[in-house]
Amino acid sequence: MVREKLQKKTAVVLLIGAMLLCVQSNTVHAENILEYTEEMKVESVSPMYVQGNRCQLRLAFSGKTARCHAFIRGKSGTTKISGLLKLYDNTAGRHVASWTVSKSGSCYSVTKSAAVIKGHSYKLSFSGKVYGKNCKSGESIASSVSKKD
């Protein structure tokens, strides 16, 4: 009877110890992933698309001017790219400028400028569609980037 109780207590202690080891290693692993993610400093994130290949935005400032660059590329067979490129002042909570995008072909690249206020935070976004030969309604594509002047 005493031996059975001792075996049960030993089993419980070993089980708790094993659980603590598992929790500890996961916590360390999560901290390493967080540190790695912070080091990457990604400015723009774009999802994977079927028809679209790349939707990349860049936002740069020079004095009181924002340079808004968009590069959209469709995969082979893309026939048209259309959408709207918008610059928004996050600090003031207002729309700054927008440009309509409409281009036949599989690649669109443009740089536009707009007046900005120093010290404000801005968001450049693109939302539109990429059309393929067999895709009459088009595939939605979007991307955005935020930056402080």
N, CA, C and O atoms as a GROMACS GRO file, in nm:
protein
  596
    1MET      N    1   0.081  -0.118   0.000
    1MET     CA    2   0.000   0.000   0.000
    1MET      C    3   0.087   0.126   0.000
    1MET      O    4   0.062   0.218  -0.078
    2VAL      N    5   0.187   0.130   0.086
    2VAL     CA    6   0.277   0.245   0.094
    2VAL      C    7   0.356   0.256  -0.036
    2VAL      O    8   0.381   0.366  -0.087
    3ARG      N    9   0.395   0.142  -0.087
    3ARG     CA   10   0.473   0.141  -0.211
    3ARG      C   11   0.391   0.196  -0.328
    3ARG      O   12   0.444   0.270  -0.411
    4GLU      N   13   0.261   0.161  -0.336
    4GLU     CA   14   0.174   0.211  -0.443
    4GLU      C   15   0.157   0.362  -0.434
    4GLU      O   16   0.158   0.430  -0.536
    5LYS      N   17   0.141   0.416  -0.312
    5LYS     CA   18   0.127   0.560  -0.294
    5LYS      C   19   0.255   0.632  -0.336
    5LYS      O   20   0.250   0.737  -0.399
    6LEU      N   21   0.369   0.574  -0.301
    6LEU     CA   22   0.498   0.633  -0.338
    6LEU      C   23   0.515   0.632  -0.490
    6LEU      O   24   0.564   0.729  -0.547
    7GLN      N   25   0.475   0.524  -0.556
    7GLN     CA   26   0.484   0.516  -0.701
    7GLN      C   27   0.393   0.620  -0.767
    7GLN      O   28   0.433   0.683  -0.865
    8LYS      N   29   0.272   0.639  -0.715
    8LYS     CA   30   0.180   0.738  -0.770
    8LYS      C   31   0.237   0.880  -0.753
    8LYS      O   32   0.232   0.960  -0.846
    9LYS      N   33   0.290   0.910  -0.635
    9LYS     CA   34   0.348   1.042  -0.610
    9LYS      C   35   0.467   1.066  -0.702
    9LYS      O   36   0.484   1.177  -0.755
   10THR      N   37   0.550   0.964  -0.722
   10THR     CA   38   0.666   0.976  -0.810
   10THR      C   39   0.621   1.001  -0.954
   10THR      O   40   0.678   1.084  -1.025
   11ALA      N   41   0.518   0.928  -0.996
   11ALA     CA   42   0.466   0.946  -1.132
   11ALA      C   43   0.411   1.087  -1.151
   11ALA      O   44   0.432   1.149  -1.255
   12VAL      N   45   0.340   1.139  -1.052
   12VAL     CA   46   0.284   1.274  -1.060
   12VAL      C   47   0.395   1.377  -1.067
   12VAL      O   48   0.387   1.470  -1.147
   13VAL      N   49   0.498   1.363  -0.985
   13VAL     CA   50   0.611   1.457  -0.985
   13VAL      C   51   0.683   1.454  -1.120
   13VAL      O   52   0.716   1.559  -1.174
   14LEU      N   53   0.706   1.336  -1.174
   14LEU     CA   54   0.771   1.324  -1.305
   14LEU      C   55   0.685   1.387  -1.415
   14LEU      O   56   0.737   1.455  -1.503
   15LEU      N   57   0.555   1.365  -1.411
   15LEU     CA   58   0.464   1.423  -1.510
   15LEU      C   59   0.464   1.575  -1.502
   15LEU      O   60   0.470   1.643  -1.605
   16ILE      N   61   0.459   1.629  -1.382
   16ILE     CA   62   0.463   1.775  -1.366
   16ILE      C   63   0.596   1.830  -1.416
   16ILE      O   64   0.599   1.934  -1.481
   17GLY      N   65   0.705   1.762  -1.387
   17GLY     CA   66   0.836   1.806  -1.434
   17GLY      C   67   0.844   1.807  -1.586
   17GLY      O   68   0.898   1.900  -1.646
   18ALA      N   69   0.790   1.702  -1.650
   18ALA     CA   70   0.789   1.696  -1.796
   18ALA      C   71   0.705   1.809  -1.855
   18ALA      O   72   0.744   1.868  -1.955
   19MET      N   73   0.591   1.839  -1.795
   19MET     CA   74   0.506   1.947  -1.843
   19MET      C   75   0.576   2.082  -1.831
   19MET      O   76   0.568   2.166  -1.922
   20LEU      N   77   0.645   2.103  -1.722
   20LEU     CA   78   0.718   2.229  -1.704
   20LEU      C   79   0.827   2.245  -1.808
   20LEU      O   80   0.849   2.355  -1.859
   21LEU      N   81   0.896   2.136  -1.840
   21LEU     CA   82   1.000   2.143  -1.944
   21LEU      C   83   0.939   2.180  -2.079
   21LEU      O   84   0.996   2.259  -2.153
   22CYS      N   85   0.824   2.122  -2.112
   22CYS     CA   86   0.758   2.153  -2.239
   22CYS      C   87   0.716   2.299  -2.245
   22CYS      O   88   0.736   2.365  -2.347
   23VAL      N   89   0.658   2.349  -2.138
   23VAL     CA   90   0.612   2.489  -2.135
   23VAL      C   91   0.732   2.582  -2.147
   23VAL      O   92   0.726   2.681  -2.220
   24GLN      N   93   0.840   2.553  -2.077
   24GLN     CA   94   0.960   2.638  -2.080
   24GLN      C   95   1.018   2.646  -2.220
   24GLN      O   96   1.052   2.756  -2.265
   25SER      N   97   1.031   2.534  -2.290
   25SER     CA   98   1.091   2.537  -2.423
   25SER      C   99   1.002   2.611  -2.523
   25SER      O  100   1.054   2.679  -2.612
   26ASN      N  101   0.868   2.599  -2.511
   26ASN     CA  102   0.779   2.672  -2.600
   26ASN      C  103   0.787   2.822  -2.576
   26ASN      O  104   0.781   2.900  -2.671
   27THR      N  105   0.801   2.863  -2.451
   27THR     CA  106   0.812   3.006  -2.418
   27THR      C  107   0.939   3.063  -2.478
   27THR      O  108   0.937   3.171  -2.536
   28VAL      N  109   1.050   2.993  -2.465
   28VAL     CA  110   1.177   3.038  -2.522
   28VAL      C  111   1.166   3.044  -2.673
   28VAL      O  112   1.213   3.140  -2.734
   29HIS      N  113   1.105   2.943  -2.735
   29HIS     CA  114   1.089   2.940  -2.881
   29HIS      C  115   1.004   3.059  -2.928
   29HIS      O  116   1.038   3.123  -3.027
   30ALA      N  117   0.895   3.089  -2.858
   30ALA     CA  118   0.809   3.201  -2.894
   30ALA      C  119   0.885   3.333  -2.883
   30ALA      O  120   0.869   3.421  -2.968
   31GLU      N  121   0.967   3.348  -2.779
   31GLU     CA  122   1.046   3.470  -2.764
   31GLU      C  123   1.147   3.485  -2.878
   31GLU      O  124   1.168   3.595  -2.927
   32ASN      N  125   1.209   3.374  -2.921
   32ASN     CA  126   1.303   3.379  -3.033
   32ASN      C  127   1.234   3.419  -3.162
   32ASN      O  128   1.289   3.498  -3.240
   33ILE      N  129   1.115   3.368  -3.186
   33ILE     CA  130   1.040   3.404  -3.306
   33ILE      C  131   1.006   3.552  -3.303
   33ILE      O  132   1.018   3.620  -3.405
   34LEU      N  133   0.962   3.604  -3.189
   34LEU     CA  134   0.928   3.745  -3.176
   34LEU      C  135   1.049   3.833  -3.202
   34LEU      O  136   1.038   3.934  -3.273
   35GLU      N  137   1.165   3.797  -3.148
   35GLU     CA  138   1.287   3.874  -3.172
   35GLU      C  139   1.323   3.872  -3.321
   35GLU      O  140   1.361   3.976  -3.376
   36TYR      N  141   1.313   3.757  -3.386
   36TYR     CA  142   1.345   3.744  -3.528
   36TYR      C  143   1.251   3.831  -3.612
   36TYR      O  144   1.295   3.898  -3.705
   37THR      N  145   1.122   3.829  -3.578
   37THR     CA  146   1.023   3.907  -3.651
   37THR      C  147   1.053   4.056  -3.638
   37THR      O  148   1.043   4.129  -3.737
   38GLU      N  149   1.089   4.103  -3.520
   38GLU     CA  150   1.120   4.244  -3.499
   38GLU      C  151   1.244   4.285  -3.576
   38GLU      O  152   1.253   4.399  -3.622
   39GLU      N  153   1.341   4.195  -3.592
   39GLU     CA  154   1.463   4.225  -3.666
   39GLU      C  155   1.437   4.240  -3.814
   39GLU      O  156   1.509   4.314  -3.882
   40MET      N  157   1.336   4.172  -3.868
   40MET     CA  158   1.309   4.174  -4.011
   40MET      C  159   1.264   4.312  -4.059
   40MET      O  160   1.297   4.352  -4.170
   41LYS      N  161   1.188   4.385  -3.977
   41LYS     CA  162   1.140   4.519  -4.009
   41LYS      C  163   1.078   4.525  -4.148
   41LYS      O  164   1.124   4.602  -4.233
   42VAL      N  165   0.976   4.446  -4.171
   42VAL     CA  166   0.907   4.441  -4.299
   42VAL      C  167   0.822   4.566  -4.313
   42VAL      O  168   0.746   4.600  -4.223
   43GLU      N  169   0.834   4.636  -4.427
   43GLU     CA  170   0.757   4.756  -4.450
   43GLU      C  171   0.626   4.727  -4.521
   43GLU      O  172   0.528   4.800  -4.502
   44SER      N  173   0.621   4.624  -4.600
   44SER     CA  174   0.502   4.594  -4.677
   44SER      C  175   0.480   4.444  -4.681
   44SER      O  176   0.574   4.366  -4.698
   45VAL      N  177   0.357   4.405  -4.665
   45VAL     CA  178   0.322   4.264  -4.668
   45VAL      C  179   0.219   4.243  -4.778
   45VAL      O  180   0.122   4.318  -4.787
   46SER      N  181   0.241   4.144  -4.861
   46SER     CA  182   0.147   4.113  -4.969
   46SER      C  183   0.112   3.965  -4.965
   46SER      O  184   0.201   3.881  -4.949
   47PRO      N  185  -0.016   3.933  -4.980
   47PRO     CA  186  -0.055   3.792  -4.982
   47PRO      C  187  -0.022   3.725  -5.115
   47PRO      O  188   0.015   3.792  -5.211
   48MET      N  189  -0.036   3.593  -5.120
   48MET     CA  190  -0.015   3.518  -5.243
   48MET      C  191  -0.143   3.523  -5.326
   48MET      O  192  -0.253   3.516  -5.272
   49TYR      N  193  -0.127   3.535  -5.457
   49TYR     CA  194  -0.241   3.545  -5.547
   49TYR      C  195  -0.233   3.438  -5.656
   49TYR      O  196  -0.127   3.382  -5.682
   50VAL      N  197  -0.348   3.411  -5.719
   50VAL     CA  198  -0.354   3.316  -5.830
   50VAL      C  199  -0.310   3.387  -5.958
   50VAL      O  200  -0.222   3.338  -6.029
   51GLN      N  201  -0.372   3.503  -5.988
   51GLN     CA  202  -0.340   3.576  -6.110
   51GLN      C  203  -0.235   3.684  -6.086
   51GLN      O  204  -0.148   3.705  -6.170
   52GLY      N  205  -0.241   3.751  -5.973
   52GLY     CA  206  -0.143   3.853  -5.941
   52GLY      C  207  -0.013   3.791  -5.894
   52GLY      O  208  -0.015   3.687  -5.828
   53ASN      N  209   0.098   3.851  -5.929
   53ASN     CA  210   0.228   3.798  -5.891
   53ASN      C  211   0.290   3.883  -5.780
   53ASN      O  212   0.351   3.830  -5.687
   54ARG      N  213   0.275   4.015  -5.791
   54ARG     CA  214   0.336   4.103  -5.693
   54ARG      C  215   0.258   4.234  -5.685
   54ARG      O  216   0.216   4.289  -5.787
   55CYS      N  217   0.241   4.284  -5.563
   55CYS     CA  218   0.181   4.415  -5.540
   55CYS      C  219   0.268   4.480  -5.433
   55CYS      O  220   0.254   4.452  -5.314
   56GLN      N  221   0.356   4.567  -5.476
   56GLN     CA  222   0.455   4.626  -5.385
   56GLN      C  223   0.438   4.778  -5.383
   56GLN      O  224   0.428   4.842  -5.488
   57LEU      N  225   0.435   4.834  -5.262
   57LEU     CA  226   0.422   4.978  -5.245
   57LEU      C  227   0.542   5.032  -5.168
   57LEU      O  228   0.596   4.966  -5.080
   58ARG      N  229   0.583   5.153  -5.204
   58ARG     CA  230   0.689   5.223  -5.130
   58ARG      C  231   0.643   5.365  -5.104
   58ARG      O  232   0.582   5.429  -5.190
   59LEU      N  233   0.672   5.414  -4.985
   59LEU     CA  234   0.636   5.549  -4.946
   59LEU      C  235   0.762   5.616  -4.893
   59LEU      O  236   0.823   5.568  -4.797
   60ALA      N  237   0.801   5.727  -4.956
   60ALA     CA  238   0.922   5.800  -4.915
   60ALA      C  239   0.889   5.948  -4.904
   60ALA      O  240   0.797   5.998  -4.970
   61PHE      N  241   0.965   6.017  -4.821
   61PHE     CA  242   0.941   6.159  -4.800
   61PHE      C  243   1.065   6.240  -4.834
   61PHE      O  244   1.178   6.198  -4.808
   62SER      N  245   1.041   6.357  -4.894
   62SER     CA  246   1.147   6.452  -4.924
   62SER      C  247   1.091   6.591  -4.896
   62SER      O  248   1.013   6.645  -4.973
   63GLY      N  249   1.133   6.647  -4.782
   63GLY     CA  250   1.079   6.776  -4.741
   63GLY      C  251   0.930   6.764  -4.713
   63GLY      O  252   0.889   6.684  -4.630
   64LYS      N  253   0.850   6.844  -4.783
   64LYS     CA  254   0.705   6.842  -4.763
   64LYS      C  255   0.634   6.762  -4.873
   64LYS      O  256   0.515   6.781  -4.897
   65THR      N  257   0.707   6.672  -4.938
   65THR     CA  258   0.650   6.593  -5.048
   65THR      C  259   0.664   6.443  -5.018
   65THR      O  260   0.769   6.396  -4.976
   66ALA      N  261   0.555   6.371  -5.042
   66ALA     CA  262   0.556   6.225  -5.032
   66ALA      C  263   0.568   6.168  -5.172
   66ALA      O  264   0.497   6.210  -5.263
   67ARG      N  265   0.657   6.071  -5.189
   67ARG     CA  266   0.669   5.999  -5.316
   67ARG      C  267   0.604   5.862  -5.295
   67ARG      O  268   0.649   5.781  -5.214
   68CYS      N  269   0.498   5.838  -5.370
   68CYS     CA  270   0.419   5.716  -5.357
   68CYS      C  271   0.445   5.628  -5.479
   68CYS      O  272   0.409   5.665  -5.591
   69HIS      N  273   0.506   5.513  -5.456
   69HIS     CA  274   0.541   5.425  -5.568
   69HIS      C  275   0.462   5.295  -5.556
   69HIS      O  276   0.453   5.234  -5.449
   70ALA      N  277   0.404   5.254  -5.668
   70ALA     CA  278   0.331   5.127  -5.675
   70ALA      C  279   0.387   5.044  -5.789
   70ALA      O  280   0.412   5.094  -5.898
   71PHE      N  281   0.405   4.915  -5.761
   71PHE     CA  282   0.449   4.820  -5.863
   71PHE      C  283   0.359   4.698  -5.853
   71PHE      O  284   0.360   4.627  -5.753
   72ILE      N  285   0.281   4.675  -5.958
   72ILE     CA  286   0.189   4.562  -5.961
   72ILE      C  287   0.222   4.478  -6.084
   72ILE      O  288   0.229   4.530  -6.196
   73ARG      N  289   0.244   4.350  -6.062
   73ARG     CA  290   0.275   4.259  -6.172
   73ARG      C  291   0.183   4.138  -6.164
   73ARG      O  292   0.167   4.076  -6.058
   74GLY      N  293   0.123   4.108  -6.277
   74GLY     CA  294   0.041   3.988  -6.286
   74GLY      C  295   0.123   3.871  -6.338
   74GLY      O  296   0.230   3.889  -6.394
   75LYS      N  297   0.071   3.753  -6.318
   75LYS     CA  298   0.137   3.634  -6.370
   75LYS      C  299   0.118   3.626  -6.520
   75LYS      O  300   0.042   3.704  -6.577
   76SER      N  301   0.186   3.534  -6.583
   76SER     CA  302   0.175   3.514  -6.727
   76SER      C  303   0.028   3.498  -6.765
   76SER      O  304  -0.044   3.419  -6.704
   77GLY      N  305  -0.015   3.572  -6.865
   77GLY     CA  306  -0.154   3.566  -6.908
   77GLY      C  307  -0.238   3.680  -6.856
   77GLY      O  308  -0.356   3.691  -6.892
   78THR      N  309  -0.182   3.766  -6.772
   78THR     CA  310  -0.256   3.881  -6.721
   78THR      C  311  -0.282   3.978  -6.836
   78THR      O  312  -0.193   4.009  -6.914
   79THR      N  313  -0.406   4.024  -6.845
   79THR     CA  314  -0.443   4.113  -6.955
   79THR      C  315  -0.467   4.257  -6.911
   79THR      O  316  -0.455   4.349  -6.992
   80LYS      N  317  -0.501   4.278  -6.784
   80LYS     CA  318  -0.532   4.413  -6.737
   80LYS      C  319  -0.513   4.424  -6.586
   80LYS      O  320  -0.535   4.328  -6.512
   81ILE      N  321  -0.472   4.543  -6.542
   81ILE     CA  322  -0.458   4.576  -6.400
   81ILE      C  323  -0.534   4.706  -6.377
   81ILE      O  324  -0.514   4.803  -6.450
   82SER      N  325  -0.622   4.708  -6.277
   82SER     CA  326  -0.695   4.831  -6.246
   82SER      C  327  -0.714   4.843  -6.095
   82SER      O  328  -0.710   4.743  -6.023
   83GLY      N  329  -0.735   4.966  -6.049
   83GLY     CA  330  -0.758   4.985  -5.907
   83GLY      C  331  -0.740   5.129  -5.866
   83GLY      O  332  -0.746   5.220  -5.948
   84LEU      N  333  -0.718   5.149  -5.735
   84LEU     CA  334  -0.705   5.282  -5.678
   84LEU      C  335  -0.588   5.285  -5.580
   84LEU      O  336  -0.578   5.202  -5.490
   85LEU      N  337  -0.500   5.382  -5.600
   85LEU     CA  338  -0.385   5.406  -5.512
   85LEU      C  339  -0.422   5.526  -5.425
   85LEU      O  340  -0.455   5.632  -5.478
   86LYS      N  341  -0.417   5.510  -5.291
   86LYS     CA  342  -0.460   5.617  -5.201
   86LYS      C  343  -0.353   5.649  -5.097
   86LYS      O  344  -0.285   5.560  -5.046
   87LEU      N  345  -0.340   5.779  -5.067
   87LEU     CA  346  -0.253   5.826  -4.959
   87LEU      C  347  -0.342   5.887  -4.852
   87LEU      O  348  -0.425   5.973  -4.880
   88TYR      N  349  -0.322   5.839  -4.727
   88TYR     CA  350  -0.405   5.882  -4.615
   88TYR      C  351  -0.316   5.933  -4.502
   88TYR      O  352  -0.215   5.871  -4.469
   89ASP      N  353  -0.353   6.047  -4.443
   89ASP     CA  354  -0.282   6.105  -4.328
   89ASP      C  355  -0.342   6.046  -4.202
   89ASP      O  356  -0.451   6.085  -4.161
   90ASN      N  357  -0.271   5.951  -4.139
   90ASN     CA  358  -0.321   5.886  -4.017
   90ASN      C  359  -0.329   5.983  -3.900
   90ASN      O  360  -0.419   5.974  -3.817
   91THR      N  361  -0.234   6.076  -3.892
   91THR     CA  362  -0.229   6.170  -3.780
   91THR      C  363  -0.348   6.265  -3.783
   91THR      O  364  -0.414   6.284  -3.680
   92ALA      N  365  -0.377   6.323  -3.897
   92ALA     CA  366  -0.488   6.418  -3.910
   92ALA      C  367  -0.621   6.349  -3.937
   92ALA      O  368  -0.726   6.411  -3.924
   93GLY      N  369  -0.617   6.221  -3.974
   93GLY     CA  370  -0.739   6.147  -4.004
   93GLY      C  371  -0.808   6.196  -4.130
   93GLY      O  372  -0.930   6.211  -4.135
   94ARG      N  373  -0.726   6.220  -4.234
   94ARG     CA  374  -0.786   6.272  -4.358
   94ARG      C  375  -0.722   6.209  -4.481
   94ARG      O  376  -0.607   6.164  -4.479
   95HIS      N  377  -0.799   6.208  -4.588
   95HIS     CA  378  -0.753   6.161  -4.718
   95HIS      C  379  -0.665   6.269  -4.780
   95HIS      O  380  -0.703   6.386  -4.780
   96VAL      N  381  -0.549   6.232  -4.832
   96VAL     CA  382  -0.457   6.329  -4.893
   96VAL      C  383  -0.472   6.331  -5.044
   96VAL      O  384  -0.493   6.436  -5.103
   97ALA      N  385  -0.460   6.214  -5.107
   97ALA     CA  386  -0.466   6.207  -5.254
   97ALA      C  387  -0.500   6.065  -5.296
   97ALA      O  388  -0.481   5.970  -5.220
   98SER      N  389  -0.552   6.052  -5.419
   98SER     CA  390  -0.577   5.920  -5.475
   98SER      C  391  -0.557   5.926  -5.626
   98SER      O  392  -0.578   6.030  -5.689
   99TRP      N  393  -0.517   5.813  -5.681
   99TRP     CA  394  -0.489   5.802  -5.823
   99TRP      C  395  -0.552   5.674  -5.877
   99TRP      O  396  -0.539   5.568  -5.816
  100THR      N  397  -0.620   5.685  -5.990
  100THR     CA  398  -0.682   5.570  -6.054
  100THR      C  399  -0.578   5.495  -6.136
  100THR      O  400  -0.496   5.555  -6.206
  101VAL      N  401  -0.582   5.364  -6.126
  101VAL     CA  402  -0.489   5.277  -6.199
  101VAL      C  403  -0.569   5.197  -6.301
  101VAL      O  404  -0.666   5.131  -6.265
  102SER      N  405  -0.530   5.203  -6.427
  102SER     CA  406  -0.591   5.122  -6.531
  102SER      C  407  -0.490   5.103  -6.642
  102SER      O  408  -0.451   5.199  -6.710
  103LYS      N  409  -0.447   4.978  -6.661
  103LYS     CA  410  -0.341   4.951  -6.758
  103LYS      C  411  -0.364   4.816  -6.822
  103LYS      O  412  -0.387   4.717  -6.752
  104SER      N  413  -0.358   4.811  -6.952
  104SER     CA  414  -0.361   4.682  -7.022
  104SER      C  415  -0.222   4.621  -7.012
  104SER      O  416  -0.121   4.691  -7.018
  105GLY      N  417  -0.217   4.491  -6.998
  105GLY     CA  418  -0.089   4.422  -6.986
  105GLY      C  419  -0.072   4.361  -6.848
  105GLY      O  420  -0.164   4.360  -6.767
  106SER      N  421   0.046   4.311  -6.823
  106SER     CA  422   0.069   4.236  -6.700
  106SER      C  423   0.154   4.310  -6.597
  106SER      O  424   0.184   4.254  -6.491
  107CYS      N  425   0.193   4.435  -6.625
  107CYS     CA  426   0.279   4.507  -6.532
  107CYS      C  427   0.238   4.654  -6.527
  107CYS      O  428   0.211   4.716  -6.629
  108TYR      N  429   0.235   4.709  -6.405
  108TYR     CA  430   0.203   4.850  -6.386
  108TYR      C  431   0.299   4.906  -6.281
  108TYR      O  432   0.314   4.851  -6.173
  109SER      N  433   0.362   5.016  -6.316
  109SER     CA  434   0.454   5.082  -6.224
  109SER      C  435   0.432   5.232  -6.235
  109SER      O  436   0.428   5.288  -6.345
  110VAL      N  437   0.419   5.298  -6.120
  110VAL     CA  438   0.395   5.442  -6.121
  110VAL      C  439   0.452   5.504  -5.992
  110VAL      O  440   0.456   5.440  -5.887
  111THR      N  441   0.497   5.629  -6.004
  111THR     CA  442   0.537   5.707  -5.887
  111THR      C  443   0.459   5.838  -5.893
  111THR      O  444   0.465   5.910  -5.992
  112LYS      N  445   0.387   5.867  -5.786
  112LYS     CA  446   0.308   5.989  -5.775
  112LYS      C  447   0.358   6.068  -5.654
  112LYS      O  448   0.419   6.012  -5.563
  113SER      N  449   0.330   6.199  -5.655
  113SER     CA  450   0.372   6.286  -5.545
  113SER      C  451   0.253   6.358  -5.485
  113SER      O  452   0.154   6.384  -5.553
  114ALA      N  453   0.264   6.389  -5.356
  114ALA     CA  454   0.160   6.463  -5.287
  114ALA      C  455   0.223   6.545  -5.175
  114ALA      O  456   0.324   6.505  -5.118
  115ALA      N  457   0.163   6.659  -5.145
  115ALA     CA  458   0.210   6.744  -5.036
  115ALA      C  459   0.173   6.682  -4.902
  115ALA      O  460   0.061   6.634  -4.884
  116VAL      N  461   0.269   6.683  -4.809
  116VAL     CA  462   0.247   6.624  -4.676
  116VAL      C  463   0.293   6.721  -4.567
  116VAL      O  464   0.358   6.822  -4.596
  117ILE      N  465   0.259   6.690  -4.443
  117ILE     CA  466   0.298   6.771  -4.327
  117ILE      C  467   0.404   6.694  -4.250
  117ILE      O  468   0.384   6.578  -4.214
  118LYS      N  469   0.517   6.758  -4.223
  118LYS     CA  470   0.625   6.693  -4.149
  118LYS      C  471   0.577   6.648  -4.011
  118LYS      O  472   0.500   6.717  -3.944
  119GLY      N  473   0.623   6.529  -3.971
  119GLY     CA  474   0.588   6.475  -3.840
  119GLY      C  475   0.461   6.392  -3.838
  119GLY      O  476   0.430   6.330  -3.737
  120HIS      N  477   0.388   6.391  -3.947
  120HIS     CA  478   0.265   6.312  -3.953
  120HIS      C  479   0.295   6.170  -4.001
  120HIS      O  480   0.396   6.145  -4.067
  121SER      N  481   0.205   6.079  -3.968
  121SER     CA  482   0.215   5.940  -4.011
  121SER      C  483   0.119   5.920  -4.129
  121SER      O  484   0.006   5.968  -4.127
  122TYR      N  485   0.166   5.850  -4.232
  122TYR     CA  486   0.087   5.832  -4.354
  122TYR      C  487   0.073   5.684  -4.390
  122TYR      O  488   0.156   5.601  -4.354
  123LYS      N  489  -0.036   5.655  -4.461
  123LYS     CA  490  -0.060   5.519  -4.510
  123LYS      C  491  -0.086   5.527  -4.660
  123LYS      O  492  -0.173   5.601  -4.706
  124LEU      N  493  -0.009   5.449  -4.736
  124LEU     CA  494  -0.029   5.435  -4.880
  124LEU      C  495  -0.092   5.298  -4.903
  124LEU      O  496  -0.040   5.196  -4.856
  125SER      N  497  -0.203   5.295  -4.976
  125SER     CA  498  -0.269   5.167  -5.000
  125SER      C  499  -0.310   5.154  -5.146
  125SER      O  500  -0.336   5.252  -5.215
  126PHE      N  501  -0.315   5.030  -5.190
  126PHE     CA  502  -0.364   4.999  -5.324
  126PHE      C  503  -0.467   4.889  -5.311
  126PHE      O  504  -0.446   4.790  -5.240
  127SER      N  505  -0.580   4.906  -5.378
  127SER     CA  506  -0.677   4.798  -5.389
  127SER      C  507  -0.730   4.799  -5.531
  127SER      O  508  -0.766   4.903  -5.586
  128GLY      N  509  -0.734   4.682  -5.589
  128GLY     CA  510  -0.777   4.673  -5.728
  128GLY      C  511  -0.797   4.530  -5.772
  128GLY      O  512  -0.820   4.440  -5.691
  129LYS      N  513  -0.788   4.512  -5.904
  129LYS     CA  514  -0.809   4.379  -5.962
  129LYS      C  515  -0.707   4.352  -6.071
  129LYS      O  516  -0.661   4.443  -6.140
  130VAL      N  517  -0.672   4.225  -6.083
  130VAL     CA  518  -0.583   4.177  -6.188
  130VAL      C  519  -0.664   4.079  -6.270
  130VAL      O  520  -0.719   3.982  -6.218
  131TYR      N  521  -0.671   4.105  -6.402
  131TYR     CA  522  -0.754   4.024  -6.491
  131TYR      C  523  -0.666   3.933  -6.576
  131TYR      O  524  -0.563   3.975  -6.629
  132GLY      N  525  -0.709   3.808  -6.590
  132GLY     CA  526  -0.641   3.712  -6.676
  132GLY      C  527  -0.728   3.681  -6.796
  132GLY      O  528  -0.842   3.726  -6.804
  133LYS      N  529  -0.675   3.603  -6.889
  133LYS     CA  530  -0.750   3.566  -7.009
  133LYS      C  531  -0.880   3.494  -6.975
  133LYS      O  532  -0.983   3.517  -7.039
  134ASN      N  533  -0.877   3.409  -6.873
  134ASN     CA  534  -0.994   3.330  -6.836
  134ASN      C  535  -1.063   3.382  -6.710
  134ASN      O  536  -1.150   3.315  -6.655
  135CYS      N  537  -1.024   3.500  -6.665
  135CYS     CA  538  -1.078   3.554  -6.540
  135CYS      C  539  -1.152   3.684  -6.571
  135CYS      O  540  -1.094   3.792  -6.563
  136LYS      N  541  -1.280   3.673  -6.606
  136LYS     CA  542  -1.359   3.789  -6.649
  136LYS      C  543  -1.386   3.887  -6.535
  136LYS      O  544  -1.388   4.008  -6.557
  137SER      N  545  -1.406   3.837  -6.413
  137SER     CA  546  -1.438   3.926  -6.301
  137SER      C  547  -1.312   3.982  -6.234
  137SER      O  548  -1.322   4.077  -6.156
  138GLY      N  549  -1.198   3.926  -6.263
  138GLY     CA  550  -1.073   3.974  -6.204
  138GLY      C  551  -1.050   3.920  -6.064
  138GLY      O  552  -1.144   3.880  -5.995
  139GLU      N  553  -0.926   3.920  -6.024
  139GLU     CA  554  -0.888   3.876  -5.891
  139GLU      C  555  -0.854   4.000  -5.808
  139GLU      O  556  -0.774   4.083  -5.850
  140SER      N  557  -0.914   4.010  -5.691
  140SER     CA  558  -0.886   4.124  -5.603
  140SER      C  559  -0.743   4.116  -5.552
  140SER      O  560  -0.692   4.009  -5.518
  141ILE      N  561  -0.678   4.233  -5.547
  141ILE     CA  562  -0.541   4.241  -5.501
  141ILE      C  563  -0.529   4.369  -5.417
  141ILE      O  564  -0.586   4.472  -5.453
  142ALA      N  565  -0.456   4.362  -5.307
  142ALA     CA  566  -0.444   4.479  -5.220
  142ALA      C  567  -0.312   4.475  -5.144
  142ALA      O  568  -0.255   4.369  -5.120
  143SER      N  569  -0.265   4.593  -5.108
  143SER     CA  570  -0.145   4.605  -5.027
  143SER      C  571  -0.144   4.744  -4.963
  143SER      O  572  -0.209   4.836  -5.012
  144SER      N  573  -0.071   4.758  -4.853
  144SER     CA  574  -0.058   4.889  -4.791
  144SER      C  575   0.073   4.897  -4.715
  144SER      O  576   0.133   4.796  -4.678
  145VAL      N  577   0.116   5.022  -4.694
  145VAL     CA  578   0.238   5.048  -4.618
  145VAL      C  579   0.216   5.178  -4.542
  145VAL      O  580   0.157   5.273  -4.594
  146SER      N  581   0.264   5.182  -4.417
  146SER     CA  582   0.253   5.301  -4.334
  146SER      C  583   0.391   5.350  -4.298
  146SER      O  584   0.484   5.271  -4.278
  147LYS      N  585   0.406   5.482  -4.288
  147LYS     CA  586   0.536   5.539  -4.256
  147LYS      C  587   0.516   5.679  -4.198
  147LYS      O  588   0.421   5.749  -4.232
  148LYS      N  589   0.606   5.717  -4.109
  148LYS     CA  590   0.602   5.851  -4.050
  148LYS      C  591   0.704   5.940  -4.120
  148LYS      O  592   0.818   5.899  -4.144
  149ASP      N  593   0.661   6.064  -4.152
  149ASP     CA  594   0.751   6.160  -4.217
  149ASP      C  595   0.844   6.219  -4.113
  149ASP      O  596   0.928   6.302  -4.146
   0.00000   0.00000   0.00000
